[in-house]
């Protein structure tokens, strides 16, 4: 028999994906150890796992995959061919529609770039400012977890430094989550300046911020330099292009609840989870936690059968990261509609918060 690690290596499905397909009843291991819960597979299940991996790479919905695997196991080739053909037609129609929309969008973008009335203007002035080292370190810690890793979107692979007046905002997002923090500054009296600091440089900055002395920042559209006493780190920026986060954080008011951070983390880690077939950046399913603010004002992790219309589902791992980055014994969770982002805020600093995109429940 094959262990789950061997099955993952030989099939192309990650270990977390194999666990997901077991829980979903799609690819159930032949034997599960009654104490450790470790999964073992029959040799003939490898072909089924490889087929499953191909179907997922082709974007086939999980509901259709169930029928394909059933038809494959029963040698029902007519059913399998019909399902494959139907999915291919859906992909072709979707691609045709997408090409038409993208053609229109490219034309609008070309017009926007050539029209001086609509072109975006970016400040290029050098900003020189002084920042309290512990505050900048805390701000970096608060946002680092939300930075993107998608090579197709390099501008999200860093942290935005947004300097305006006597405030420095730090922002990171990978599209599924966003984190914002701020710190006070002195010495900058020029126009608003924005620059995206690549993660390796941001991490190098964080490593220098170990003392209590002020740190000196020099920021322009091309380069960022941090001085802390006799130590310095400097590097090329990713440029000023970054989503307009101020628009993204304008959310309708939701229900607020003060939560004990450690207690909620324990409830998430030990409580019920659901699984999502939605494909994330790495193409693998992930665990969901479903939350609701009760009438008494507390946050509960809902059971699997709880289908209240006010429930909000989020990526459990992302929420745990956001709670840790919140760095407070007590935090505020703000839940709006099931389609609105969930906000995690600090009671003592409304300017430092995280947003998590909700996940649509399949059922």
Kinemage of the C-alpha trace (Angstrom):
@kinemage 1
@onewidth
@group {chain A} dominant
@subgroup {mainchain}
@vectorlist {calphas} color= white
{ca unk a 1} P 0.000 0.000 0.000
{ca unk a 2} L 1.057 3.603 -0.544
{ca unk a 3} L 1.406 6.160 2.227
{ca unk a 4} L -0.207 9.554 1.714
{ca unk a 5} L 3.241 11.058 1.107
{ca unk a 6} L 4.035 8.498 -1.602
{ca unk a 7} L 0.608 8.997 -3.125
{ca unk a 8} L 1.187 12.753 -3.226
{ca unk a 9} L 4.608 12.359 -4.836
{ca unk a 10} L 3.429 9.958 -7.536
{ca unk a 11} L 0.051 11.500 -8.352
{ca unk a 12} L 0.830 15.217 -8.413
{ca unk a 13} L -1.771 15.963 -5.732
{ca unk a 14} L -0.586 17.702 -2.592
{ca unk a 15} L -1.033 16.048 0.790
{ca unk a 16} L -3.592 18.688 1.798
{ca unk a 17} L -5.475 18.016 -1.449
{ca unk a 18} L -5.554 14.279 -0.735
{ca unk a 19} L -6.951 14.985 2.726
{ca unk a 20} L -9.555 17.253 1.166
{ca unk a 21} L -10.664 14.649 -1.380
{ca unk a 22} L -10.909 12.078 1.408
{ca unk a 23} L -13.159 14.339 3.496
{ca unk a 24} L -15.208 15.135 0.385
{ca unk a 25} L -15.666 11.427 -0.327
{ca unk a 26} L -14.042 11.666 -3.769
{ca unk a 27} L -10.835 9.688 -3.222
{ca unk a 28} L -11.137 7.721 0.002
{ca unk a 29} L -8.027 5.871 1.242
{ca unk a 30} L -8.209 2.126 1.517
{ca unk a 31} L -7.223 2.166 5.181
{ca unk a 32} L -6.868 4.802 7.897
{ca unk a 33} L -4.893 4.100 11.049
{ca unk a 34} L -7.415 4.144 13.940
{ca unk a 35} L -5.065 6.011 16.302
{ca unk a 36} L -2.858 8.277 14.192
{ca unk a 37} L -5.384 8.850 11.392
{ca unk a 38} L -2.659 8.271 8.813
{ca unk a 39} L -3.998 7.394 5.369
{ca unk a 40} L -2.938 4.468 3.167
{ca unk a 41} L -3.933 3.791 -0.439
{ca unk a 42} L -4.166 0.689 -2.613
{ca unk a 43} L -1.765 0.622 -5.603
{ca unk a 44} L -4.653 0.758 -8.090
{ca unk a 45} L -5.841 4.061 -6.560
{ca unk a 46} L -2.814 5.807 -8.072
{ca unk a 47} L -4.396 5.855 -11.548
{ca unk a 48} L -7.563 7.348 -10.064
{ca unk a 49} L -5.534 10.009 -8.235
{ca unk a 50} L -3.652 10.959 -11.406
{ca unk a 51} L -6.928 11.243 -13.282
{ca unk a 52} L -8.312 13.428 -10.509
{ca unk a 53} L -5.246 15.688 -10.689
{ca unk a 54} L -5.680 16.131 -14.443
{ca unk a 55} L -9.361 16.964 -14.101
{ca unk a 56} L -8.658 19.571 -11.439
{ca unk a 57} L -5.912 21.155 -13.543
{ca unk a 58} L -8.506 21.393 -16.305
{ca unk a 59} L -10.799 23.252 -13.909
{ca unk a 60} L -13.574 20.655 -13.781
{ca unk a 61} L -16.012 21.182 -10.890
{ca unk a 62} L -15.853 18.655 -8.089
{ca unk a 63} L -19.446 17.563 -8.675
{ca unk a 64} L -18.591 16.496 -12.243
{ca unk a 65} L -15.360 14.837 -11.130
{ca unk a 66} L -17.342 12.507 -8.889
{ca unk a 67} L -19.265 11.223 -11.918
{ca unk a 68} L -16.155 10.949 -14.079
{ca unk a 69} L -14.383 8.830 -11.462
{ca unk a 70} L -17.473 6.689 -10.993
{ca unk a 71} L -17.787 6.195 -14.740
{ca unk a 72} L -14.069 5.469 -15.039
{ca unk a 73} L -14.204 2.821 -12.319
{ca unk a 74} L -17.262 1.217 -13.932
{ca unk a 75} L -15.853 1.389 -17.471
{ca unk a 76} L -18.764 3.633 -18.468
{ca unk a 77} L -16.846 5.370 -21.255
{ca unk a 78} L -19.939 7.030 -22.725
{ca unk a 79} L -20.642 8.847 -19.457
{ca unk a 80} L -17.009 9.919 -19.100
{ca unk a 81} L -16.773 11.192 -22.693
{ca unk a 82} L -20.020 13.118 -22.293
{ca unk a 83} L -18.843 14.833 -19.114
{ca unk a 84} L -15.475 15.710 -20.629
{ca unk a 85} L -17.091 17.126 -23.772
{ca unk a 86} L -19.599 19.171 -21.762
{ca unk a 87} L -16.812 20.671 -19.634
{ca unk a 88} L -14.749 21.467 -22.726
{ca unk a 89} L -17.717 23.333 -24.254
{ca unk a 90} L -18.105 25.376 -21.072
{ca unk a 91} L -14.425 26.281 -21.155
{ca unk a 92} L -14.579 27.302 -24.816
{ca unk a 93} L -17.666 29.467 -24.280
{ca unk a 94} L -16.095 31.061 -21.216
{ca unk a 95} L -12.885 31.773 -23.108
{ca unk a 96} L -14.779 33.369 -25.972
{ca unk a 97} L -16.661 35.645 -23.593
{ca unk a 98} L -13.459 36.496 -21.730
{ca unk a 99} L -11.621 37.392 -24.966
{ca unk a 100} L -14.403 39.797 -25.928
{ca unk a 101} L -14.413 41.494 -22.525
{ca unk a 102} L -10.615 41.754 -22.390
{ca unk a 103} L -10.532 43.258 -25.869
{ca unk a 104} L -12.863 46.006 -24.677
{ca unk a 105} L -10.857 46.513 -21.500
{ca unk a 106} L -7.587 46.834 -23.433
{ca unk a 107} L -9.134 49.510 -25.636
{ca unk a 108} L -10.320 51.409 -22.546
{ca unk a 109} L -6.885 51.074 -20.949
{ca unk a 110} L -5.144 52.367 -24.098
{ca unk a 111} L -7.479 55.354 -24.123
{ca unk a 112} L -6.828 55.996 -20.435
{ca unk a 113} L -3.048 55.963 -20.948
{ca unk a 114} L -3.170 58.447 -23.839
{ca unk a 115} L -5.771 60.792 -22.356
{ca unk a 116} L -4.044 63.332 -20.064
{ca unk a 117} L -7.330 64.023 -18.310
{ca unk a 118} L -7.602 60.435 -17.047
{ca unk a 119} L -3.943 59.427 -16.678
{ca unk a 120} L -2.893 58.721 -13.127
{ca unk a 121} L -0.278 61.087 -11.720
{ca unk a 122} L 2.284 59.630 -9.314
{ca unk a 123} L 4.456 61.654 -6.979
{ca unk a 124} L 8.161 61.167 -7.640
{ca unk a 125} L 9.628 63.432 -4.950
{ca unk a 126} L 12.079 61.953 -2.468
{ca unk a 127} L 10.635 61.692 1.033
{ca unk a 128} L 13.061 61.821 3.963
{ca unk a 129} L 11.592 61.041 7.323
{ca unk a 130} L 12.348 59.758 10.794
{ca unk a 131} L 10.414 56.835 12.280
{ca unk a 132} L 10.489 55.327 15.772
{ca unk a 133} L 12.156 51.928 15.182
{ca unk a 134} L 9.810 49.820 17.375
{ca unk a 135} L 6.750 51.350 15.701
{ca unk a 136} L 8.051 50.620 12.199
{ca unk a 137} L 8.978 47.072 13.268
{ca unk a 138} L 5.471 46.528 14.648
{ca unk a 139} L 3.908 47.902 11.451
{ca unk a 140} L 5.972 45.542 9.293
{ca unk a 141} L 4.998 42.595 11.516
{ca unk a 142} L 1.334 43.560 11.190
{ca unk a 143} L 1.234 43.464 7.383
{ca unk a 144} L 3.972 41.056 6.249
{ca unk a 145} L 1.712 37.963 6.242
{ca unk a 146} L -0.664 39.408 3.627
{ca unk a 147} L 1.881 40.105 0.880
{ca unk a 148} L 1.426 38.333 -2.447
{ca unk a 149} L 3.624 35.662 -4.015
{ca unk a 150} L 2.087 35.502 -7.506
{ca unk a 151} L 4.823 36.006 -10.114
{ca unk a 152} L 2.193 37.330 -12.536
{ca unk a 153} L 1.494 40.255 -10.164
{ca unk a 154} L 4.939 41.454 -9.037
{ca unk a 155} L 3.574 44.733 -7.715
{ca unk a 156} L 1.811 42.736 -4.959
{ca unk a 157} L 5.040 40.960 -3.986
{ca unk a 158} L 6.008 43.721 -1.616
{ca unk a 159} L 4.763 46.181 0.981
{ca unk a 160} L 3.427 49.590 0.036
{ca unk a 161} L 5.020 52.490 1.908
{ca unk a 162} L 2.578 55.400 1.672
{ca unk a 163} L 4.008 58.613 3.109
{ca unk a 164} L 1.678 61.555 3.637
{ca unk a 165} L 2.078 64.336 6.152
{ca unk a 166} L 3.320 62.894 9.438
{ca unk a 167} L 1.984 59.390 8.835
{ca unk a 168} L 3.440 56.366 7.117
{ca unk a 169} L 0.956 53.682 6.082
{ca unk a 170} L 2.178 50.181 5.310
{ca unk a 171} L -0.087 47.990 3.177
{ca unk a 172} L 0.176 44.431 1.836
{ca unk a 173} L -2.309 42.356 -0.129
{ca unk a 174} L -2.456 39.172 -2.188
{ca unk a 175} L -6.041 39.916 -3.366
{ca unk a 176} L -7.555 37.445 -0.883
{ca unk a 177} L -6.491 39.404 2.185
{ca unk a 178} L -5.160 42.845 2.993
{ca unk a 179} L -3.332 44.255 5.994
{ca unk a 180} L -2.879 47.939 6.831
{ca unk a 181} L -0.762 49.490 9.582
{ca unk a 182} L 0.482 52.972 10.285
{ca unk a 183} L 3.219 54.711 12.225
{ca unk a 184} L 4.052 58.275 13.076
{ca unk a 185} L 6.877 60.113 11.307
{ca unk a 186} L 8.707 63.413 11.517
{ca unk a 187} L 10.665 65.452 9.034
{ca unk a 188} L 8.580 64.988 5.891
{ca unk a 189} L 6.762 68.039 4.632
{ca unk a 190} L 6.523 67.227 0.938
{ca unk a 191} L 3.770 65.728 -1.201
{ca unk a 192} L 2.309 62.279 -0.753
{ca unk a 193} L 4.801 59.623 -1.899
{ca unk a 194} L 4.107 55.935 -2.509
{ca unk a 195} L 6.552 53.139 -3.213
{ca unk a 196} L 6.355 49.342 -3.099
{ca unk a 197} L 9.200 47.785 -1.110
{ca unk a 198} L 10.013 44.214 -2.247
{ca unk a 199} L 9.717 41.582 0.464
{ca unk a 200} L 13.436 40.752 0.704
{ca unk a 201} L 14.203 44.429 1.338
{ca unk a 202} L 11.301 44.727 3.794
{ca unk a 203} L 12.645 41.702 5.684
{ca unk a 204} L 16.130 43.225 5.728
{ca unk a 205} L 14.647 46.411 7.168
{ca unk a 206} L 12.855 44.454 9.857
{ca unk a 207} L 16.098 42.732 10.858
{ca unk a 208} L 17.709 46.129 11.548
{ca unk a 209} L 14.847 47.468 13.665
{ca unk a 210} L 15.988 45.997 16.984
{ca unk a 211} L 16.758 49.113 19.002
{ca unk a 212} L 14.835 52.046 20.407
{ca unk a 213} L 16.579 54.751 18.385
{ca unk a 214} L 14.838 56.573 15.505
{ca unk a 215} L 15.273 55.084 12.046
{ca unk a 216} L 15.808 57.258 8.988
{ca unk a 217} L 13.931 56.493 5.762
{ca unk a 218} L 14.609 57.892 2.317
{ca unk a 219} L 11.876 56.983 -0.168
{ca unk a 220} L 11.377 57.866 -3.805
{ca unk a 221} L 9.817 56.137 -6.793
{ca unk a 222} L 12.960 54.076 -7.505
{ca unk a 223} L 14.840 53.384 -4.285
{ca unk a 224} L 14.302 52.930 -0.557
{ca unk a 225} L 16.987 53.311 2.113
{ca unk a 226} L 16.756 52.648 5.852
{ca unk a 227} L 19.420 53.832 8.321
{ca unk a 228} L 19.494 52.736 11.965
{ca unk a 229} L 22.534 54.171 13.683
{ca unk a 230} L 25.592 52.714 11.953
{ca unk a 231} L 23.631 50.127 9.951
{ca unk a 232} L 21.957 50.601 6.602
{ca unk a 233} L 19.964 48.612 4.075
{ca unk a 234} L 18.936 49.871 0.672
{ca unk a 235} L 17.441 48.525 -2.519
{ca unk a 236} L 15.419 49.071 -5.644
{ca unk a 237} L 11.689 49.491 -5.222
{ca unk a 238} L 9.024 47.732 -7.261
{ca unk a 239} L 7.693 51.112 -8.370
{ca unk a 240} L 4.625 53.038 -7.225
{ca unk a 241} L 1.981 50.879 -8.912
{ca unk a 242} L -0.318 49.426 -6.248
{ca unk a 243} L -4.106 49.068 -5.816
{ca unk a 244} L -5.884 52.073 -4.369
{ca unk a 245} L -6.194 50.565 -0.916
{ca unk a 246} L -8.136 53.536 0.439
{ca unk a 247} L -11.036 52.598 -1.810
{ca unk a 248} L -10.714 48.913 -0.958
{ca unk a 249} L -11.104 49.506 2.772
{ca unk a 250} L -14.292 51.556 2.469
{ca unk a 251} L -16.654 48.857 3.727
{ca unk a 252} L -20.271 48.952 4.883
{ca unk a 253} L -20.553 48.824 8.655
{ca unk a 254} L -20.884 45.307 10.044
{ca unk a 255} L -21.551 43.737 13.412
{ca unk a 256} L -18.621 44.203 15.771
{ca unk a 257} L -17.540 41.802 18.478
{ca unk a 258} L -14.640 41.968 20.921
{ca unk a 259} L -12.866 38.616 21.041
{ca unk a 260} L -10.230 37.042 23.245
{ca unk a 261} L -7.522 36.340 20.673
{ca unk a 262} L -6.116 33.181 22.250
{ca unk a 263} L -9.580 31.720 22.863
{ca unk a 264} L -10.659 32.331 19.276
{ca unk a 265} L -7.432 30.849 17.933
{ca unk a 266} L -8.049 27.708 19.979
{ca unk a 267} L -11.661 27.523 18.784
{ca unk a 268} L -10.506 27.782 15.172
{ca unk a 269} L -7.773 25.170 15.561
{ca unk a 270} L -9.953 22.626 17.358
{ca unk a 271} L -13.398 23.507 16.055
{ca unk a 272} L -15.351 22.323 13.016
{ca unk a 273} L -14.114 23.112 9.516
{ca unk a 274} L -15.549 22.868 6.055
{ca unk a 275} L -13.601 22.252 2.896
{ca unk a 276} L -13.684 24.434 -0.174
{ca unk a 277} L -13.165 23.258 -3.716
{ca unk a 278} L -12.277 26.810 -4.748
{ca unk a 279} L -8.804 26.949 -6.256
{ca unk a 280} L -6.393 29.244 -4.441
{ca unk a 281} L -3.054 30.509 -5.729
{ca unk a 282} L -1.457 27.090 -5.299
{ca unk a 283} L -4.390 25.301 -6.902
{ca unk a 284} L -5.221 23.269 -3.795
{ca unk a 285} L -8.338 23.222 -1.605
{ca unk a 286} L -8.195 24.589 1.911
{ca unk a 287} L -10.065 24.549 5.215
{ca unk a 288} L -12.836 27.029 5.917
{ca unk a 289} L -14.073 28.329 9.244
{ca unk a 290} L -17.639 29.594 9.304
{ca unk a 291} L -18.276 32.453 11.747
{ca unk a 292} L -21.255 34.356 13.069
{ca unk a 293} L -21.787 37.165 15.566
{ca unk a 294} L -24.474 36.098 18.028
{ca unk a 295} L -27.202 38.314 19.474
{ca unk a 296} L -25.121 38.475 22.660
{ca unk a 297} L -22.254 39.981 20.681
{ca unk a 298} L -19.862 37.034 20.716
{ca unk a 299} L -18.237 35.280 17.758
{ca unk a 300} L -18.872 31.567 17.328
{ca unk a 301} L -17.323 28.998 14.992
{ca unk a 302} L -20.361 27.373 13.393
{ca unk a 303} L -20.957 23.642 13.125
{ca unk a 304} L -21.058 21.978 9.719
{ca unk a 305} L -24.855 21.830 9.645
{ca unk a 306} L -25.339 25.483 10.644
{ca unk a 307} L -26.627 27.262 7.533
{ca unk a 308} L -27.696 30.586 9.024
{ca unk a 309} L -27.872 33.254 6.304
{ca unk a 310} L -25.624 35.564 8.358
{ca unk a 311} L -22.724 33.106 8.474
{ca unk a 312} L -19.425 34.250 6.979
{ca unk a 313} L -16.925 31.676 5.695
{ca unk a 314} L -13.210 32.491 5.556
{ca unk a 315} L -9.959 30.685 4.922
{ca unk a 316} L -9.079 29.347 8.383
{ca unk a 317} L -5.310 29.617 7.901
{ca unk a 318} L -5.613 33.224 6.719
{ca unk a 319} L -7.718 34.120 9.765
{ca unk a 320} L -5.209 32.522 12.141
{ca unk a 321} L -2.409 34.514 10.485
{ca unk a 322} L -4.406 37.739 10.828
{ca unk a 323} L -5.124 37.102 14.522
{ca unk a 324} L -1.434 36.512 15.196
{ca unk a 325} L -0.454 39.644 13.260
{ca unk a 326} L -3.003 41.630 15.272
{ca unk a 327} L -0.595 41.310 18.219
{ca unk a 328} L -3.192 42.048 20.886
{ca unk a 329} L -4.766 39.911 23.619
{ca unk a 330} L -8.132 41.313 22.522
{ca unk a 331} L -9.184 42.168 18.974
{ca unk a 332} L -12.338 43.344 17.239
{ca unk a 333} L -13.938 41.224 14.532
{ca unk a 334} L -16.308 43.021 12.202
{ca unk a 335} L -18.587 40.820 10.112
{ca unk a 336} L -20.920 42.232 7.488
{ca unk a 337} L -22.835 40.419 4.779
{ca unk a 338} L -21.570 36.949 3.772
{ca unk a 339} L -20.133 38.559 0.620
{ca unk a 340} L -18.356 41.440 2.415
{ca unk a 341} L -14.768 41.226 3.695
{ca unk a 342} L -14.258 40.336 7.337
{ca unk a 343} L -12.251 42.930 9.276
{ca unk a 344} L -9.882 42.252 12.184
{ca unk a 345} L -9.148 45.459 14.081
{ca unk a 346} L -7.121 46.530 17.104
{ca unk a 347} L -9.148 48.150 19.906
{ca unk a 348} L -6.432 50.747 20.511
{ca unk a 349} L -5.589 51.564 16.888
{ca unk a 350} L -8.271 51.732 14.207
{ca unk a 351} L -5.561 52.448 11.646
{ca unk a 352} L -4.090 48.947 11.952
{ca unk a 353} L -6.359 46.211 10.633
{ca unk a 354} L -6.649 43.222 8.323
{ca unk a 355} L -9.312 42.321 5.781
{ca unk a 356} L -10.128 38.800 4.622
{ca unk a 357} L -12.197 38.060 1.551
{ca unk a 358} L -15.118 35.744 2.332
{ca unk a 359} L -15.501 32.403 0.607
{ca unk a 360} L -18.770 31.380 -0.998
{ca unk a 361} L -20.054 28.181 0.524
{ca unk a 362} L -20.725 25.574 -2.145
{ca unk a 363} L -23.844 24.246 -0.420
